[in-house]
Every structure is written in structure tokens, then in C-alpha cells.
């Protein structure tokens, strides 16, 4: 299984050609000011998926009477995690841009818990990638929101696709 987790960064199970792209994608995410300001953390990266965590902080509360998290925080986490999944599927660093991200908020997101997002790049065309992302509160299996996205992928040098990753 091709997995990168920050805790085992010295014992990669990813092919050597992919290590630099995966490490660079994580480093890129860590240096995006918005991601950093919100406190997003990369939990794990796989061939075509990513998991990120957003630790709870009081500044994320959008409705203090009900203790609900801002919906825009979920949107930002879904966008960042989906973009990371695209980088993992591409297995090379190239420019990407969010073309569209649609999110369905299934239930209010209660304050006091970390948010966990898991995204998969399920289709990689020549210049467009398609993603799905689920968001939930840590310790809960109930999904708070579901996002689907499309991303523009800049000029690529390889011909790696999701089908070749899963073979």
C-alpha cells in the first residue's frame, strides 16, 4: 500500500519517483497562508487520496449561540484536501486551480471537535481532475458535509493516470 503519514516520513512505502512529488505537495500545503492560518494539518497522503485535519479553535465558531463552526471553514478544508488528492494522483508537481467546488452541508458542525476531511481524486483526465471529499468531526462516523470538485491541471510531463495507479 502506498502511504505517506507524517509520523513515518522516514519509512516511505511510496515508489522513490513519487516521494519527491508527495513530499513537495505536503510542503506546498504547509506553506499556503490560508491553510497555515486556519491550522490545517496533513494527516495522510495516498496514491490518489488525502486526509487532512483542522484542529478545533474557538475562532472557528460562526454561531456562538449554537456553538456551530463557520460553513466557510468546511469549504476551505474540502478545497485544500481535494487539491492535495489531485497532487497525489498526478504524482508530479504542476499548477492546479479549483474550477468548481460544490458542497452539501448535511448537518451543523458542532464546535469543540477537530474536523477531518478525506478526499479522493477519482478521475484524472488530460487537463481536469475530479474529486470527492467527505468531512466529519473527529470521533464520529457521521458525515457533516460532502464536496465534489473539479480542478484544472497545468502542463504535465508524465502520463500517469488513476487507472495506472490502481493496477
Rosetta blueprint (number, residue, H / E / L):
1 X L
2 X L
3 X E
4 X E
5 X E
6 X H
7 X H
8 X H
9 X L
10 X L
11 X L
12 X L
13 X L
14 X L
15 X L
16 X H
17 X H
18 X H
19 X H
20 X H
21 X H
22 X H
23 X H
24 X H
25 X H
26 X H
27 X H
28 X H
29 X H
30 X H
31 X L
32 X L
33 X H
34 X H
35 X H
36 X H
37 X H
38 X H
39 X L
40 X E
41 X E
42 X E
43 X E
44 X E
45 X E
46 X E
47 X L
48 X L
49 X E
50 X E
51 X E
52 X E
53 X E
54 X E
55 X L
56 X L
57 X L
58 X H
59 X H
60 X H
61 X E
62 X E
63 X E
64 X L
65 X L
66 X L
67 X L
68 X E
69 X E
70 X L
71 X H
72 X H
73 X H
74 X H
75 X H
76 X H
77 X H
78 X H
79 X H
80 X H
81 X H
82 X H
83 X H
84 X H
85 X H
86 X H
87 X H
88 X H
89 X H
90 X H
91 X L
92 X L
93 X L
94 X L
95 X L
96 X E
97 X E
98 X E
99 X E
100 X E
101 X E
102 X E
103 X E
104 X E
105 X E
106 X L
107 X L
108 X L
109 X L
110 X E
111 X L
112 X L
113 X L
114 X L
115 X E
116 X E
117 X E
118 X E
119 X E
120 X E
121 X E
122 X E
123 X E
124 X E
125 X L
126 X L
127 X L
128 X E
129 X E
130 X E
131 X E
132 X E
133 X E
134 X E
135 X E
136 X E
137 X E
138 X L
139 X L
140 X L
141 X L
142 X L
143 X E
144 X E
145 X E
146 X E
147 X E
148 X E
149 X E
150 X E
151 X E
152 X E
153 X E
154 X L
155 X L
156 X L
157 X L
158 X L
159 X L
160 X L
161 X L
162 X H
163 X H
164 X H
165 X H
166 X H
167 X L
